[in-house]
């Protein structure tokens, strides 16, 4: 009988994955996020999902978008459907600079690299800068998608505390000092300064200056991830950290929240030398970002009042935020805490001691409501007493119904605690159990 080539692993019925001994070491960090694991359940129509941060594009003028795309195909189809530059379409990069000017950034389109969503930009920056064992400092909690990237590149995440005004400068100093004392190298600070995902808080203007100064003094790069910056409810956008310094900050933006996520178009604004490395990394990953998506967004920006459209999105999300805060105030037990975001998509809710959000999730799903446990947003297992609630996608009526169901689950948990005592796992988590304004 002919034997198998040495490159093909023999199949053993008892081995689930015959390739398990051949994977690179970094694949050990590639695990499904807790949010993705919820998708199958949260997408069921009978379940009110307060879990996913899916933008609500129901207010998008599809006739305008469709017309722009039809005109693009009719007039520039052969170009739009061809390979393009690894850096991105020049016209779109110019328009991106116009978008960033709303947050005080003055930049050249030469320093903009278009990416497949800002998620790819996080990946490219990490690939360019980080070796296994390098440290990335992140807020506590932090965006689960970025944590997954850092883990997949075998980085160590060191968390720094936040409060109602965002990242605490002294906590950043402490994290830097402890990391250096351990003989480890910090490659960058990853931060979401506006309407934080998942915490919902915004970094104050005063702290922006202080954190930029700290990182400049310590020689630490800042990776400023800003998908929500134009989605504030009650004021003009705050100045981006990148507007304060162009030397040690890479700014990431995206059209996923202000236009539509399905086009998968984001960008990185980087110092010139870093830009070159990002383009090379982009070309090795995808050859080029999708030309058609870029030109479609460029056409939309050219023919439509996109700033007026963003204003409509802001009003829609503010209505949903108000629905969630009102429902929480009306229905949640008095011992539950949450913050009131002034923009973005998320509320960070903290349960009473003894109630574990992750352990409670199956009972919530049985009650037909879904959320994301706080542990998804920490690299160190903290956050078990917290959860992220998303108000961006459901209607106000569905939000209110979802909170009603969730409040019932929490009340049942508290009754069990009252009856049997706190014999289950006590809440984990120093870090940030309740960022933002405590309304109760």
C-alpha positions as CSV (number, residue, x, y, z in Angstrom):
1,X,0.0,0.0,0.0
2,X,1.3,3.5,-0.9
3,X,2.3,5.5,2.1
4,X,1.2,9.1,2.7
5,X,3.6,11.9,1.8
6,X,5.5,13.2,4.8
7,X,3.8,16.6,4.3
8,X,0.4,15.1,5.0
9,X,-0.4,14.2,8.6
10,X,-1.7,10.7,9.2
11,X,-5.3,10.6,10.3
12,X,-6.0,9.2,13.8
13,X,-9.7,8.8,14.7
14,X,-9.0,9.8,18.3
15,X,-7.3,13.1,17.3
16,X,-9.7,16.0,16.7
17,X,-7.2,18.1,14.9
18,X,-4.4,16.1,13.1
19,X,-2.5,19.4,12.5
20,X,-2.3,20.4,16.1
21,X,1.4,19.7,16.3
22,X,2.2,21.8,13.2
23,X,0.6,25.2,14.1
24,X,2.8,28.1,14.9
25,X,3.2,29.0,18.5
26,X,1.3,32.2,18.0
27,X,-1.9,30.4,17.1
28,X,-2.3,29.5,20.8
29,X,-3.4,33.1,21.3
30,X,-6.0,32.9,18.5
31,X,-9.3,32.2,20.3
32,X,-12.9,33.2,19.5
33,X,-14.1,36.3,21.3
34,X,-16.9,36.1,23.8
35,X,-18.9,38.4,21.5
36,X,-18.6,36.2,18.4
37,X,-19.5,33.2,20.5
38,X,-22.8,35.0,21.3
39,X,-23.8,35.7,17.7
40,X,-25.6,32.4,17.1
41,X,-27.8,33.0,20.1
42,X,-28.1,36.8,19.9
43,X,-29.3,36.7,16.3
44,X,-32.4,34.6,17.1
45,X,-35.4,36.9,16.6
46,X,-36.9,36.0,20.0
47,X,-33.8,37.2,21.8
48,X,-33.3,40.9,22.5
49,X,-29.6,41.4,21.9
50,X,-27.9,44.1,23.9
51,X,-24.6,42.4,23.1
52,X,-23.3,43.3,19.6
53,X,-22.0,46.8,18.6
54,X,-23.7,46.6,15.2
55,X,-24.2,50.1,13.7
56,X,-27.8,50.9,12.8
57,X,-27.8,52.0,9.2
58,X,-31.5,52.1,8.8
59,X,-31.3,55.9,8.4
60,X,-28.7,55.7,5.6
61,X,-30.2,57.1,2.3
62,X,-29.9,53.9,0.3
63,X,-31.2,55.7,-2.8
64,X,-28.3,58.1,-2.6
65,X,-25.8,55.3,-1.9
66,X,-27.2,53.2,-4.7
67,X,-27.1,56.1,-7.1
68,X,-23.5,56.9,-6.3
69,X,-22.5,53.2,-6.8
70,X,-24.4,52.9,-10.0
71,X,-22.7,56.0,-11.3
72,X,-19.4,54.7,-10.2
73,X,-19.9,51.5,-12.1
74,X,-21.1,53.3,-15.2
75,X,-18.3,55.8,-15.3
76,X,-15.3,54.2,-13.6
77,X,-16.2,50.5,-13.4
78,X,-13.0,49.2,-15.0
79,X,-10.9,51.2,-12.5
80,X,-13.1,50.5,-9.4
81,X,-13.0,46.8,-10.0
82,X,-9.3,46.6,-10.6
83,X,-6.3,46.3,-8.2
84,X,-5.3,49.5,-6.6
85,X,-2.6,51.1,-4.5
86,X,-1.4,49.5,-1.3
87,X,-1.8,52.9,0.4
88,X,-5.3,53.5,-0.8
89,X,-7.2,55.7,-3.4
90,X,-5.7,59.2,-3.4
91,X,-9.1,60.9,-3.6
92,X,-10.4,59.1,-0.6
93,X,-7.2,59.8,1.4
94,X,-7.8,63.5,0.7
95,X,-11.4,63.2,1.9
96,X,-10.2,61.3,5.0
97,X,-8.1,64.4,5.9
98,X,-11.3,66.5,5.7
99,X,-13.0,64.1,8.1
100,X,-10.1,64.3,10.6
101,X,-10.1,68.1,10.5
102,X,-13.4,68.0,12.4
103,X,-11.3,66.8,15.4
104,X,-8.5,69.3,14.9
105,X,-6.1,67.1,12.9
106,X,-4.1,68.8,10.2
107,X,-2.5,66.1,8.1
108,X,-1.2,65.3,4.7
109,X,-3.0,62.6,2.7
110,X,0.5,61.2,2.0
111,X,0.6,59.9,5.6
112,X,-2.8,58.2,5.4
113,X,-2.9,54.4,4.8
114,X,-6.4,53.0,4.0
115,X,-7.1,49.6,5.6
116,X,-9.8,47.0,5.7
117,X,-11.6,48.6,8.6
118,X,-9.6,50.0,11.5
119,X,-9.4,46.4,12.9
120,X,-6.9,45.7,10.2
121,X,-5.0,48.8,11.1
122,X,-4.6,47.5,14.7
123,X,-3.3,44.3,13.2
124,X,-0.8,46.0,10.9
125,X,0.5,48.3,13.6
126,X,1.0,45.3,16.0
127,X,2.7,43.3,13.3
128,X,5.1,46.1,12.5
129,X,6.0,47.0,16.1
130,X,5.6,43.9,18.3
131,X,7.8,40.9,19.0
132,X,6.6,38.0,21.2
133,X,6.8,39.1,24.8
134,X,6.5,42.9,24.1
135,X,4.0,44.8,26.2
136,X,1.0,46.8,25.1
137,X,-0.6,49.0,27.7
138,X,-4.4,49.1,27.4
139,X,-7.1,50.7,29.4
140,X,-9.0,48.5,31.8
141,X,-11.4,47.4,30.3
142,X,-10.4,47.5,26.6
143,X,-11.8,46.7,23.2
144,X,-12.0,42.9,22.8
145,X,-11.0,43.0,19.1
146,X,-7.7,44.7,19.9
147,X,-7.0,42.4,22.8
148,X,-7.4,39.5,20.4
149,X,-4.9,41.0,18.0
150,X,-2.4,41.6,20.8
151,X,-2.8,38.0,22.0
152,X,-2.4,36.5,18.6
153,X,1.0,38.3,18.2
154,X,2.0,37.0,21.6
155,X,2.1,40.4,23.3
156,X,1.6,40.9,27.0
157,X,-1.2,43.3,27.8
158,X,-0.8,45.5,30.9
159,X,-4.0,47.2,32.0
160,X,-4.2,50.8,33.4
161,X,-7.2,52.0,35.3
162,X,-9.9,54.3,34.0
163,X,-12.5,56.4,35.8
164,X,-15.3,58.8,34.7
165,X,-12.8,61.0,32.8
166,X,-11.1,58.1,31.0
167,X,-7.6,56.7,31.4
168,X,-6.1,57.8,34.7
169,X,-2.6,59.4,34.1
170,X,-1.2,58.1,37.4
171,X,-2.3,54.6,36.6
172,X,-0.5,54.9,33.2
173,X,2.6,56.0,35.0
174,X,2.3,53.1,37.4
175,X,1.9,50.7,34.6
176,X,5.0,52.0,32.8
177,X,7.1,52.0,36.0
178,X,6.1,48.4,36.9
179,X,6.7,47.2,33.3
180,X,10.1,48.7,33.2
181,X,11.0,47.4,36.6
182,X,10.2,43.9,35.3
183,X,12.6,44.4,32.4
184,X,10.0,44.4,29.7
185,X,9.5,46.6,26.7
186,X,6.4,48.7,26.1
187,X,5.8,49.1,22.4
188,X,2.7,51.3,22.6
189,X,-0.3,52.5,24.5
190,X,-3.6,51.4,22.9
191,X,-6.4,53.8,23.8
192,X,-10.0,54.6,22.7
193,X,-10.4,58.2,24.0
194,X,-13.9,58.9,22.8
195,X,-17.1,57.1,23.9
196,X,-15.0,54.1,24.9
197,X,-15.7,50.6,23.8
198,X,-16.8,49.0,26.2
199,X,-16.7,51.5,29.0
200,X,-18.6,54.4,27.4
201,X,-16.4,57.1,29.0
202,X,-14.5,59.9,27.3
203,X,-11.0,61.0,28.0
204,X,-11.0,64.6,29.3
205,X,-9.2,67.3,27.4
206,X,-6.8,67.9,30.3
207,X,-5.9,64.3,30.5
208,X,-5.3,64.1,26.7
209,X,-2.5,66.6,27.1
210,X,-1.1,64.9,30.2
211,X,-1.1,61.4,28.6
212,X,0.5,62.7,25.4
213,X,3.3,64.3,27.5
214,X,3.8,61.1,29.6
215,X,4.2,59.0,26.5
216,X,6.5,61.5,24.9
217,X,8.7,61.6,28.0
218,X,8.9,57.8,28.1
219,X,9.4,57.3,24.4
220,X,6.1,55.3,24.1
221,X,4.0,55.3,20.9
222,X,0.3,56.0,21.2
223,X,-2.2,54.1,19.1
224,X,-5.3,56.3,19.2
225,X,-8.3,54.2,18.0
226,X,-11.2,56.6,17.3
227,X,-14.2,55.0,15.5
228,X,-16.8,56.9,17.6
229,X,-15.4,60.4,17.8
230,X,-18.0,62.1,15.6
231,X,-20.9,60.4,17.4
232,X,-21.2,62.6,20.5
233,X,-24.7,63.6,21.5
234,X,-24.5,67.0,23.1
235,X,-21.3,68.8,21.9
236,X,-18.8,69.2,19.1
237,X,-16.1,66.6,18.8
238,X,-13.2,67.0,21.2
239,X,-9.7,67.5,19.8
240,X,-8.1,64.2,18.9
241,X,-4.9,63.3,20.7
242,X,-3.2,63.3,17.3
243,X,-4.1,67.0,17.0
244,X,-1.8,67.6,20.0
245,X,1.2,65.8,18.6
246,X,2.2,64.3,15.3
247,X,5.4,62.7,16.5
248,X,4.5,59.7,18.5
249,X,0.8,59.0,17.7
250,X,-0.8,56.7,15.2
251,X,-4.4,57.7,14.7
252,X,-7.0,55.1,13.5
253,X,-10.3,56.0,12.0
254,X,-13.2,54.1,10.3
255,X,-16.3,54.6,8.2
256,X,-18.0,51.6,9.8
257,X,-19.8,53.7,12.4
258,X,-20.4,56.9,10.4
259,X,-21.3,55.3,7.1
260,X,-21.6,51.5,6.9
261,X,-19.5,48.6,8.2
262,X,-20.1,46.4,5.2
263,X,-17.7,48.4,3.1
264,X,-14.8,47.6,5.5
265,X,-12.9,50.8,5.0
266,X,-10.8,52.4,7.8
267,X,-7.5,54.1,7.9
268,X,-4.3,54.9,9.8
269,X,-2.6,58.3,10.0
270,X,1.0,57.6,10.9
271,X,4.4,59.4,11.1
272,X,6.0,59.2,7.6
273,X,8.5,56.5,8.4
274,X,5.8,54.3,10.1
275,X,3.5,54.9,7.1
276,X,6.1,53.2,4.8
277,X,6.1,50.1,7.0
278,X,2.3,50.0,7.2
279,X,2.1,50.1,3.4
280,X,4.5,47.2,3.1
281,X,2.6,45.2,5.7
282,X,-0.7,46.0,3.9
283,X,0.7,44.8,0.6
284,X,1.9,41.6,2.1
285,X,-1.5,41.0,3.7
286,X,-3.9,42.0,1.0
287,X,-1.9,43.5,-1.9
288,X,-4.2,46.5,-1.6
289,X,-7.4,47.5,0.3
290,X,-10.5,46.9,-1.8
291,X,-10.6,49.6,-4.6
292,X,-14.4,49.3,-5.2
293,X,-15.3,50.0,-1.5
294,X,-12.9,53.0,-1.4
295,X,-14.3,54.5,-4.5
296,X,-17.9,53.9,-3.5
297,X,-17.3,55.7,-0.2
298,X,-15.5,58.5,-2.0
299,X,-18.4,58.9,-4.4
300,X,-20.8,59.1,-1.4
301,X,-18.8,61.7,0.4
302,X,-18.6,63.8,-2.8
303,X,-22.3,63.8,-3.6
304,X,-24.0,63.6,-0.2
305,X,-24.2,65.8,2.9
306,X,-22.3,63.3,5.0
307,X,-22.0,65.7,8.0
308,X,-25.7,66.0,8.0
309,X,-26.0,62.3,7.9
310,X,-23.8,61.9,10.9
311,X,-26.0,64.4,12.7
312,X,-29.0,62.1,12.0
313,X,-27.0,59.1,13.3
314,X,-26.2,61.0,16.5
315,X,-29.8,61.9,17.1
316,X,-30.9,58.3,16.5
317,X,-28.3,56.9,18.9
318,X,-29.1,59.5,21.5
319,X,-32.7,58.4,21.5
320,X,-31.6,54.8,22.0
321,X,-29.2,55.8,24.8
322,X,-32.0,57.6,26.5
323,X,-34.3,54.6,26.2
324,X,-31.7,52.4,27.8
325,X,-30.8,54.7,30.7
326,X,-34.5,55.3,31.3
327,X,-35.2,51.6,31.4
328,X,-32.3,50.9,33.7
329,X,-33.4,53.6,36.0
330,X,-37.0,52.3,36.1
331,X,-36.4,48.6,36.3
332,X,-33.0,47.6,37.7
333,X,-32.5,46.8,41.4
334,X,-31.1,49.6,43.4
335,X,-27.7,47.9,44.0
336,X,-26.9,47.9,40.2
337,X,-24.7,50.7,38.9
338,X,-24.0,52.0,35.4
339,X,-22.6,55.1,33.6
340,X,-24.3,57.5,31.3
341,X,-22.4,57.8,28.0
342,X,-22.5,61.1,26.1
343,X,-21.9,59.4,22.8
344,X,-21.1,56.2,21.1
345,X,-22.8,52.8,21.5
346,X,-22.3,51.4,25.0
347,X,-23.2,51.4,28.7
348,X,-21.0,49.7,31.2
349,X,-23.0,48.1,34.0
350,X,-21.7,46.8,37.3
351,X,-23.6,44.1,39.3
352,X,-23.6,43.8,43.1
353,X,-20.9,41.7,44.8
354,X,-21.5,38.0,44.4
355,X,-23.3,38.2,41.1
356,X,-21.1,36.9,38.2
357,X,-22.1,38.3,34.8
358,X,-20.5,35.5,32.9
359,X,-22.1,32.7,35.0
360,X,-25.5,34.5,34.8
361,X,-25.4,34.7,31.0
362,X,-27.0,31.3,30.2
363,X,-29.9,32.3,32.5
364,X,-30.2,35.6,30.7
365,X,-30.3,33.8,27.3
366,X,-33.0,31.5,28.6
367,X,-34.9,34.7,29.5
368,X,-34.3,35.8,25.8
369,X,-31.9,38.7,26.4
370,X,-28.2,38.8,25.6
371,X,-25.2,41.0,26.8
372,X,-21.4,40.7,26.8
373,X,-19.8,39.8,30.2
374,X,-17.1,42.1,31.4
375,X,-14.5,39.4,31.3
376,X,-14.3,39.7,27.5
377,X,-12.7,43.1,27.8
378,X,-9.8,42.2,30.2
379,X,-6.7,40.3,29.4
380,X,-6.3,39.1,32.9
381,X,-9.7,37.5,33.8
382,X,-11.1,40.5,35.7
383,X,-14.5,42.1,35.1
384,X,-16.7,39.2,36.1
385,X,-19.1,41.6,38.0
386,X,-19.6,43.8,34.9
387,X,-21.3,43.7,31.5
388,X,-21.4,45.8,28.4
389,X,-24.9,46.8,27.1
390,X,-25.2,48.0,23.6
391,X,-28.0,50.3,22.6
392,X,-27.0,51.1,19.0
393,X,-29.0,48.6,17.0
394,X,-32.4,47.7,18.8
395,X,-35.3,50.0,18.6
396,X,-36.1,51.9,21.8
397,X,-39.0,49.6,22.4
398,X,-36.8,46.5,22.1
399,X,-34.2,48.1,24.3
400,X,-36.8,48.7,27.0
401,X,-38.1,45.1,26.7
402,X,-34.5,43.7,26.8
403,X,-33.7,45.7,30.0
404,X,-37.0,44.4,31.5
405,X,-35.9,40.8,30.9
406,X,-32.4,41.5,32.1
407,X,-33.7,43.1,35.3
408,X,-35.7,40.1,36.0
409,X,-32.7,37.8,35.7
410,X,-30.6,40.1,38.0
411,X,-33.5,40.1,40.6
412,X,-33.6,36.3,40.5
413,X,-29.8,36.2,41.1
414,X,-30.1,38.5,44.1
415,X,-32.9,36.5,45.5
416,X,-30.7,33.4,45.4
417,X,-27.9,35.3,47.1
418,X,-30.3,36.4,49.8
419,X,-31.6,32.8,50.3
420,X,-28.4,30.9,50.2
421,X,-25.7,33.5,50.9
422,X,-22.8,34.4,48.8
423,X,-21.4,30.9,48.3
424,X,-20.6,31.3,44.7
425,X,-17.6,33.1,43.2
426,X,-17.2,36.6,44.5
427,X,-16.7,39.3,41.9
428,X,-13.3,39.5,40.4
429,X,-11.7,42.7,39.3
430,X,-9.8,45.6,40.6
431,X,-9.3,47.5,37.4
432,X,-12.4,49.2,36.3
433,X,-15.7,47.7,37.6
434,X,-17.7,50.9,37.0
435,X,-16.2,53.5,34.8
436,X,-18.1,56.7,34.3
437,X,-20.8,58.5,36.2
438,X,-22.5,56.5,38.8
439,X,-26.2,57.3,38.5
440,X,-27.4,55.5,41.6
